[in-house]
Amino acid sequence: MPARRTRPAPEPAPELLRGTVLTHRRRCGKPNCRCADGETLHESVVLSYSVASKTKFVMLRADEVDKVRAATERFRAAKAELEAQADEALRKLIASRASPS
């Protein structure tokens, strides 16, 4: 009896991910495919991110979508908090340099 192939255990959810979860719609290019009319396109959920000004995609399985979307939301929240802290530090630095009138 042949060995049964099993799917590897799912990876733990990432804490933070930079990118955006979106639905990618496209034509496959086959002339007889249902997508050839441009109406019924193929859809897949992907993580879109950029590296060196080039957009890249990672296709997501159905069981990954919610976890990855939550990780991208945590990244945006952490980035916003970090920017707020940096803005406050800059404001204090500028205020310390202001000449008394």
Buried (B, 14 or more C-beta within 10 A) or exposed (E): EEEEEEEEEEEEEBEEBEBEBEEEEEBEEEEEEEBBEEEEBEEEBBBBBEEEEEEEEEEBEEEBBEBBBBBBEBBEEEEEEEEEEEEEEEEEEEEEEEEEE
